Amino acid sequence: MSIRIRWYGWLAGLTIAAGAAVAVQIRSRKTERENPPAGKFIKVEGIRMHYVERGRGPAVVLLHGNSSLGADFLISELVLVAEEKYRLIVFDRPGYGYSDRPRGADRTPERQAHLIHAALRRIGVREAVVLGHSWGALVAMAMALNYPRFVRGLVLEAGFLYPQRRVDLTVLSLAAAPGLGALMRHSVLPLLVRAAWPLVAALLFAPAPVPQRFWRFPCWMVLRPSQMRASAAELWLTGSAASRLSRRYSELGVPLVILAGRGDHIVDHEAHSGRLHAELPHSEYRALDGVGHMIHHSNPQEVLDVIEAVLRHGR
């Protein structure tokens, strides 16, 4: 009897997983039809990257965080206002949205910075202000350190900048593992995250409210198994990448403004933004009360002011 019960249990589990996998595949294809590429493609060293350009003026490059894509910026009021003054270039970072996923070491911030810099040069950008949000701040830092003549100024928004032991990052990175990780991201994991999406959004914005515009974010685009793998693999690299880059922060010579929300529940603003400011006295640090992780949505004018401040102090 016990063997039969276990057999039925395994059969029920496999049936649920198979049903979930079919549902995820159908929903992933549907979200791609509903959200086709909004911009252009460029191939650099075999990696095809998707980017959107808006406006005219000094170039400003926007780099999104982990488990996100360029659409996060495109639906914000920041882009609506900034495109009147600047040439905005919003990338799906390698592995996200419609950009190809690099393999192995190619996922590091340094490699991503190299690919994005090469793409920008090919589309005629000779210098730019670079804004990096959350994990994207590591890529922005790598660009400024490796291509200082190209980066006119740097804006780090709610950046994850130093190695930090966090159980949640370790657990989330397991979705990149073969075997069980692959099974989870192709079946129940996207469905579970989608069910919890309102709570996830509230955590991203807290203590600020979630603006109505944010609900236009195509959450199923980031729940596709391929992107969940890219996000998890990037999280796995976080500690080593932050450790490696943070040893070079003292080399930074470009104008730098650090922007953080005091209420951020995703990244400890003092352990990252505050620490960087303490190490780089020439930087400007703005910590905002009543604001969480998504500053470009909650306080777009503040981000615009910071971009203008960097340009004033730039070359």
C-alpha positions in Angstrom: 0.0 0.0 0.0 2.8 2.4 0.9 4.6 1.7 -2.4 1.3 2.4 -4.3 0.8 5.7 -2.4 4.3 6.8 -3.2 3.8 5.8 -6.8 0.6 7.8 -7.0 2.4 10.7 -5.3 5.2 10.7 -7.9 2.6 10.4 -10.7 0.6 13.4 -9.4 3.8 15.4 -9.0 4.9 14.7 -12.6 1.4 15.5 -13.9 1.4 18.8 -12.1 4.9 19.6 -13.4 4.0 18.7 -16.9 0.9 20.8 -16.8 2.8 23.7 -15.4 5.5 23.4 -18.1 2.8 23.5 -20.8 1.2 26.5 -19.2 4.6 28.3 -18.9 5.4 27.6 -22.5 2.1 28.9 -23.8 2.2 32.0 -21.7 5.8 32.7 -22.7 5.0 32.6 -26.3 1.9 34.7 -25.8 3.8 37.4 -23.9 6.4 37.6 -26.8 3.6 38.1 -29.3 2.1 40.8 -27.1 5.5 42.5 -26.4 7.5 42.4 -29.7 10.9 44.1 -29.8 10.4 47.8 -29.5 13.7 48.9 -30.8 16.7 47.8 -33.0 19.2 45.0 -32.9 22.9 45.1 -33.2 25.3 42.2 -33.1 28.7 42.5 -31.3 31.1 39.5 -31.2 28.3 37.1 -32.0 25.9 38.5 -29.3 22.8 40.1 -30.7 21.6 43.0 -28.4 18.3 44.8 -28.4 18.2 48.5 -27.6 15.7 51.5 -27.9 16.7 55.0 -28.7 14.6 58.1 -27.8 15.2 61.8 -28.1 18.2 64.0 -29.1 21.0 65.7 -27.3 23.8 64.4 -25.1 23.8 60.6 -24.9 22.5 58.9 -21.7 22.6 55.1 -21.4 20.2 53.4 -19.1 21.1 49.9 -17.7 18.5 48.0 -15.9 18.9 45.6 -12.9 18.6 41.9 -12.4 15.4 40.1 -13.3 14.3 43.1 -15.4 14.7 44.5 -18.9 14.8 47.8 -20.7 11.0 48.1 -20.6 11.3 49.0 -17.0 12.8 52.4 -17.9 10.6 52.8 -21.0 7.4 52.8 -19.0 8.7 55.2 -16.4 8.0 59.0 -16.4 11.8 59.5 -16.4 12.1 58.5 -20.1 9.1 60.7 -21.0 10.7 63.8 -19.5 14.4 63.0 -20.3 13.8 62.3 -24.0 13.0 65.9 -24.5 16.6 66.8 -23.6 18.8 63.8 -24.2 19.5 61.0 -26.6 18.4 58.1 -24.4 19.7 54.6 -25.2 18.0 51.8 -23.2 19.5 48.3 -23.6 18.1 44.9 -22.8 21.3 43.9 -21.1 22.9 40.6 -22.4 20.6 37.8 -21.5 17.5 39.9 -20.9 14.5 40.8 -22.9 15.4 40.3 -26.6 19.2 40.4 -26.1 21.2 37.1 -26.5 22.4 35.4 -23.3 26.2 35.1 -23.2 27.8 32.0 -21.9 30.0 31.3 -18.9 32.3 34.2 -18.0 30.7 36.3 -20.7 28.0 37.1 -18.1 30.3 39.2 -15.9 29.8 42.9 -15.5 33.1 43.5 -17.3 32.1 41.5 -20.3 28.6 43.1 -20.5 30.2 46.5 -20.3 32.5 45.6 -23.1 29.6 44.4 -25.3 27.5 47.5 -24.6 30.4 49.9 -25.1 31.2 48.2 -28.5 27.5 48.5 -29.5 27.4 52.1 -28.5 30.5 53.0 -30.6 29.0 51.2 -33.6 25.8 53.3 -33.4 27.9 56.5 -33.3 28.0 57.3 -29.6 31.4 58.8 -28.7 30.7 59.6 -25.1 27.8 59.2 -22.7 26.5 59.5 -19.2 25.8 56.0 -17.9 23.1 55.2 -15.4 23.1 51.8 -13.8 20.2 50.6 -11.6 20.6 47.9 -9.0 22.8 45.1 -10.5 23.2 47.3 -13.6 25.3 49.6 -11.4 28.1 46.9 -11.5 28.0 47.0 -15.3 28.0 50.8 -15.3 31.0 50.8 -12.9 32.8 48.4 -15.2 32.2 50.7 -18.1 33.5 53.7 -16.2 36.6 51.9 -15.0 37.5 50.2 -18.3 36.4 53.0 -20.7 37.0 56.3 -18.7 37.3 58.4 -21.9 33.9 57.2 -23.1 32.0 57.6 -19.9 31.2 61.3 -19.5 29.7 60.7 -16.0 28.2 58.0 -13.9 24.9 57.7 -12.1 24.4 54.8 -9.7 20.8 54.2 -8.7 20.2 51.8 -5.8 23.3 50.0 -6.8 24.5 46.6 -5.5 28.2 47.4 -5.3 29.9 45.2 -2.7 30.0 41.5 -1.8 27.4 40.7 0.8 26.3 37.4 2.2 22.6 37.0 1.5 20.7 33.8 1.8 18.0 35.0 -0.6 20.5 35.6 -3.4 21.9 32.1 -3.0 18.5 30.5 -3.0 17.4 32.5 -6.1 20.6 31.6 -8.0 19.7 27.9 -7.7 17.3 28.3 -10.6 20.3 28.4 -12.9 21.4 24.9 -11.8 20.9 22.0 -14.1 18.4 19.3 -13.1 16.1 20.5 -10.4 16.7 24.2 -11.2 15.9 23.7 -14.9 12.7 21.7 -14.0 11.6 24.5 -11.6 12.1 27.4 -14.0 10.4 25.5 -16.8 7.3 24.6 -14.7 6.1 25.8 -11.4 8.5 28.6 -10.5 7.3 31.2 -13.1 3.7 30.5 -12.0 4.5 31.0 -8.3 6.3 34.2 -9.0 3.5 35.5 -11.2 1.0 34.7 -8.4 3.2 36.7 -6.0 3.8 39.6 -8.4 1.7 42.2 -6.5 3.7 41.4 -3.4 7.0 41.6 -5.3 6.1 45.0 -6.8 5.1 46.3 -3.3 8.5 45.1 -1.9 10.4 46.8 -4.8 8.7 50.1 -4.2 8.2 50.2 -0.4 7.8 52.4 1.4 6.6 54.4 -1.6 3.4 53.2 -3.3 3.5 51.3 -6.6 2.7 53.8 -9.4 -0.1 52.9 -11.8 2.3 53.1 -14.8 4.4 50.2 -13.4 1.5 47.7 -13.9 2.3 48.1 -17.6 5.6 46.3 -17.0 5.4 43.0 -18.9 6.2 40.7 -16.0 5.8 37.5 -18.0 8.8 38.6 -20.2 11.0 38.2 -17.1 9.4 35.0 -16.1 10.2 33.1 -19.3 12.5 30.2 -18.4 15.4 31.5 -20.5 15.4 34.8 -18.7 14.9 33.2 -15.2 18.1 31.2 -16.0 20.0 34.4 -17.0 18.8 36.2 -13.9 19.8 33.3 -11.6 23.2 32.9 -13.2 23.9 36.6 -12.8 22.9 36.4 -9.1 25.4 33.5 -8.7 28.2 35.8 -10.0 27.2 38.7 -7.7 29.6 38.1 -4.9 32.7 37.5 -7.0 31.9 40.3 -9.4 31.3 42.9 -6.7 34.5 41.7 -4.9 36.6 42.0 -8.0 35.2 45.4 -9.1 35.2 47.0 -5.6 39.0 46.6 -5.4 39.2 49.1 -8.3 36.7 51.7 -7.2 39.5 54.0 -6.1 40.6 54.3 -9.7 37.3 56.0 -10.7 37.9 59.5 -12.0 34.7 60.4 -13.8 31.9 62.6 -12.2 29.8 60.4 -10.0 26.4 60.8 -8.3 25.1 58.1 -6.1 21.4 57.9 -5.6 19.6 55.7 -3.0 16.4 55.3 -1.2 16.6 55.1 2.6 13.7 52.7 2.6 15.2 50.3 0.1 14.2 46.7 1.0 16.3 45.1 -1.9 19.7 46.7 -1.4 21.0 48.1 1.9 21.7 51.7 0.9 24.3 52.3 3.6 26.2 49.0 3.0 26.5 49.8 -0.7 25.8 53.4 -1.8 26.8 55.0 1.5 30.0 52.9 1.6 31.0 53.9 -1.9 30.5 57.6 -1.1 32.7 57.2 1.9 35.4 55.6 -0.2 35.1 58.2 -3.0 35.0 61.7 -1.4 34.7 63.3 -4.9 31.3 61.6 -5.4 27.9 63.2 -4.6 25.5 61.1 -2.5 21.8 61.7 -2.4 19.8 59.4 0.0 16.0 60.0 -0.3 13.5 59.6 2.5 10.3 57.6 1.9 11.7 56.0 -1.3 12.6 52.3 -2.0 14.5 50.5 -4.7 12.7 51.9 -7.8 13.8 55.6 -7.7 13.4 56.2 -11.4 9.6 55.4 -11.0 9.0 57.0 -7.6 11.2 60.1 -8.1 11.9 60.6 -11.8 12.6 64.3 -11.4 15.3 63.5 -8.8 17.0 61.1 -11.3 16.7 63.8 -14.0 18.3 66.4 -11.8 21.1 63.9 -11.0 21.8 63.3 -14.7 21.9 67.1 -15.3 24.3 67.5 -12.3 26.7 64.9 -13.8 26.6 66.6 -17.2 27.4 70.0 -15.5 30.5 68.4 -13.9 31.5 66.4 -16.9 33.9 67.2 -19.6 
